């Protein structure tokens, strides 16, 4: 038998033993199987909820004017170029401005340790490269969705902005809405939402790696009491 075939057979055998948990005592296997099944069902339920809300937002874009669009950050660069998952969010904000729904853009995103770039600055540069001449505000400290909202709040209040449209990729919006409802943006700012159909979303939808990770982020936020 070729070495590669033998290696594959051994790998599959070991994987089968691992999935059967045969290395554990019988009394422990059933609880672990039940826990794994429950975890899978929770994950799938959240994923379906996220996808349903994403579809709802895509089919019902905002139509009411607001003072500003709050655009949430993502990794700034990918493969040496501005991340299309990020620039797609900015493009949605630019579309809102072109439609006359907003006049100001607030870019929210801090330092990326992968490439030492600041998301908000990358977002601003993309907006200017597309010809946007309006006011751009920068929030450049945040490193999470919660911080996007928390650190943007004083900037919005200082600018006397009372109505905003939060913009991010569709799969992200359900968690954003839950965080807003929990008060992390305060209670005095009126919020609506715009789902950005970035290149990443168009190519992959809910199969995109960011979307597949999102239920885990939701569970993490629940566990930490953010909601």
C-alpha positions as CSV (number, residue, x, y, z in Angstrom):
1,X,0.0,0.0,0.0
2,X,1.4,3.5,-0.9
3,X,2.5,5.6,2.1
4,X,0.0,8.3,1.2
5,X,-3.0,5.9,1.2
6,X,-1.8,4.4,4.5
7,X,-1.5,7.8,6.0
8,X,-5.0,8.8,4.8
9,X,-6.5,5.6,6.2
10,X,-4.8,6.1,9.6
11,X,-6.0,9.7,9.6
12,X,-9.6,8.7,8.9
13,X,-9.4,6.0,11.6
14,X,-8.1,8.4,14.2
15,X,-10.7,11.0,13.2
16,X,-13.5,8.3,13.6
17,X,-12.2,7.4,17.1
18,X,-12.1,11.0,18.0
19,X,-15.7,11.6,16.9
20,X,-16.9,8.5,18.7
21,X,-15.0,9.7,21.9
22,X,-13.9,6.2,22.4
23,X,-11.0,7.4,24.5
24,X,-13.5,8.5,27.2
25,X,-15.6,6.4,29.6
26,X,-19.1,5.5,28.5
27,X,-20.8,7.6,31.2
28,X,-19.1,10.7,29.9
29,X,-19.8,10.3,26.2
30,X,-23.6,10.9,26.2
31,X,-23.4,14.3,28.1
32,X,-20.7,15.4,25.7
33,X,-22.8,14.4,22.7
34,X,-25.8,16.2,24.1
35,X,-23.7,19.3,24.8
36,X,-22.3,19.3,21.3
37,X,-25.8,18.8,19.8
38,X,-27.2,21.7,21.9
39,X,-24.3,23.9,20.9
40,X,-24.9,23.2,17.3
41,X,-28.6,23.9,17.5
42,X,-27.9,27.2,19.3
43,X,-25.3,28.2,16.7
44,X,-27.6,27.4,13.8
45,X,-30.5,29.2,15.4
46,X,-28.4,32.4,15.8
47,X,-27.1,32.0,12.2
48,X,-30.6,31.8,10.8
49,X,-31.7,34.8,12.9
50,X,-28.8,36.8,11.7
51,X,-29.4,35.8,8.1
52,X,-33.1,36.6,8.3
53,X,-32.4,40.1,9.7
54,X,-29.8,40.7,7.1
55,X,-32.2,39.9,4.3
56,X,-34.9,42.1,5.9
57,X,-32.5,45.1,5.9
58,X,-31.3,44.5,2.4
59,X,-34.9,44.5,1.2
60,X,-35.8,47.6,3.2
61,X,-33.1,50.2,2.9
62,X,-33.5,53.4,4.9
63,X,-35.5,56.2,3.3
64,X,-35.6,58.8,6.1
65,X,-33.0,61.5,6.3
66,X,-30.5,61.5,9.2
67,X,-27.7,63.8,10.3
68,X,-24.9,61.3,9.7
69,X,-24.0,57.7,8.8
70,X,-21.9,55.9,11.4
71,X,-19.8,53.4,9.4
72,X,-18.4,50.5,11.4
73,X,-14.9,49.4,10.8
74,X,-13.3,46.1,9.8
75,X,-9.8,45.0,9.0
76,X,-8.2,47.8,7.0
77,X,-6.1,46.0,4.5
78,X,-6.1,42.5,2.9
79,X,-3.4,41.1,0.6
80,X,-1.8,44.5,0.5
81,X,-4.9,46.4,-0.6
82,X,-7.8,48.1,1.2
83,X,-10.1,45.3,2.5
84,X,-13.2,45.1,0.2
85,X,-15.2,44.1,3.2
86,X,-14.4,47.5,4.7
87,X,-14.5,49.6,1.6
88,X,-18.0,48.1,0.8
89,X,-19.2,49.5,4.1
90,X,-17.9,53.0,3.2
91,X,-19.5,52.7,-0.3
92,X,-22.9,52.2,1.4
93,X,-22.3,55.4,3.4
94,X,-21.4,57.2,0.2
95,X,-24.6,55.9,-1.4
96,X,-26.6,57.3,1.5
97,X,-24.9,60.7,0.9
98,X,-25.6,60.6,-2.8
99,X,-29.3,59.9,-2.0
100,X,-29.4,62.9,0.2
101,X,-30.1,60.9,3.3
102,X,-26.9,62.0,5.2
103,X,-24.4,64.8,4.8
104,X,-21.8,63.7,7.4
105,X,-19.9,60.4,7.7
106,X,-18.4,59.1,11.0
107,X,-15.8,56.5,10.4
108,X,-15.3,54.2,13.4
109,X,-12.3,51.8,13.6
110,X,-9.0,51.7,15.4
111,X,-5.6,50.2,14.9
112,X,-5.2,46.9,13.1
113,X,-2.3,45.0,14.6
114,X,-2.0,42.9,11.5
115,X,-0.8,45.8,9.3
116,X,-0.5,48.7,11.7
117,X,-3.1,50.7,9.9
118,X,-6.0,52.7,11.4
119,X,-9.3,51.6,10.0
120,X,-11.0,55.0,10.3
121,X,-8.1,56.6,8.3
122,X,-8.3,54.0,5.6
123,X,-12.1,54.5,5.4
124,X,-11.7,58.3,5.1
125,X,-9.1,57.9,2.4
126,X,-11.4,55.6,0.4
127,X,-14.3,58.1,0.8
128,X,-12.2,61.0,-0.4
129,X,-10.8,58.9,-3.3
130,X,-14.5,58.4,-4.4
131,X,-15.0,62.2,-4.5
132,X,-16.9,62.7,-1.2
133,X,-16.5,66.4,-0.3
134,X,-18.7,66.4,2.9
135,X,-17.7,66.3,6.5
136,X,-16.0,63.2,7.8
137,X,-15.6,62.6,11.5
138,X,-13.1,60.0,12.8
139,X,-13.3,57.6,15.7
140,X,-9.9,55.8,15.7
141,X,-9.7,54.0,19.1
142,X,-12.1,51.2,18.9
143,X,-11.2,47.5,18.5
144,X,-14.7,45.9,18.7
145,X,-18.3,46.5,17.8
146,X,-19.1,47.5,21.3
147,X,-16.3,50.1,21.3
148,X,-17.4,51.3,17.9
149,X,-20.6,52.4,19.5
150,X,-19.2,53.5,22.9
151,X,-16.4,55.6,21.5
152,X,-18.6,57.1,18.7
153,X,-21.2,58.4,21.2
154,X,-19.2,61.4,22.5
155,X,-18.2,62.4,19.0
156,X,-21.9,62.4,17.9
157,X,-22.9,64.3,20.9
158,X,-20.2,66.9,20.5
159,X,-21.3,67.4,16.9
160,X,-25.0,67.7,18.0
161,X,-25.9,64.7,15.9
162,X,-29.2,63.2,17.0
163,X,-30.2,61.0,14.1
164,X,-27.9,58.4,12.5
165,X,-27.9,55.5,10.0
166,X,-25.5,52.8,11.2
167,X,-23.8,51.1,8.2
168,X,-22.1,47.7,8.2
169,X,-22.2,44.4,6.4
170,X,-25.6,42.6,6.5
171,X,-24.5,39.7,8.8
172,X,-23.1,42.2,11.4
173,X,-26.3,44.2,11.8
174,X,-28.3,42.0,14.1
175,X,-25.6,42.2,16.8
176,X,-25.2,45.9,16.2
177,X,-28.9,46.4,16.8
178,X,-28.8,44.4,20.0
179,X,-25.9,46.5,21.3
180,X,-27.7,49.7,20.4
181,X,-30.9,48.5,22.2
182,X,-28.8,47.7,25.2
183,X,-27.8,51.4,25.4
184,X,-24.2,51.3,24.3
185,X,-24.8,54.3,22.1
186,X,-26.9,56.1,24.7
187,X,-30.6,56.8,24.6
188,X,-30.7,60.2,23.0
189,X,-29.7,59.2,19.4
190,X,-32.2,57.9,17.0
191,X,-30.9,55.0,15.0
192,X,-31.7,53.3,11.7
193,X,-29.7,50.7,9.8
194,X,-28.3,50.2,6.3
195,X,-26.9,46.9,5.3
196,X,-23.8,47.2,3.0
197,X,-23.6,44.7,0.3
198,X,-19.8,44.6,0.1
199,X,-17.9,42.5,-2.4
200,X,-17.4,39.9,0.4
201,X,-21.1,39.7,1.0
202,X,-22.0,39.6,-2.7
203,X,-19.5,36.8,-3.2
204,X,-20.3,34.7,-0.2
205,X,-23.4,35.9,1.7
206,X,-23.9,33.9,4.9
207,X,-21.2,31.5,3.9
208,X,-18.6,34.3,4.3
209,X,-16.2,33.5,7.1
210,X,-17.1,36.7,9.0
211,X,-20.8,35.6,8.9
212,X,-19.9,32.1,10.0
213,X,-18.0,33.6,13.0
214,X,-20.8,36.0,13.9
215,X,-22.9,33.6,16.0
216,X,-19.9,33.0,18.2
217,X,-19.5,36.7,18.6
218,X,-23.2,36.9,19.6
219,X,-22.7,34.2,22.2
220,X,-19.6,35.9,23.5
221,X,-21.5,39.2,23.9
222,X,-24.4,37.5,25.7
223,X,-21.9,35.8,28.0
224,X,-20.3,39.1,28.9
225,X,-23.6,40.8,29.6
226,X,-23.4,43.3,26.7
227,X,-27.0,42.7,25.7
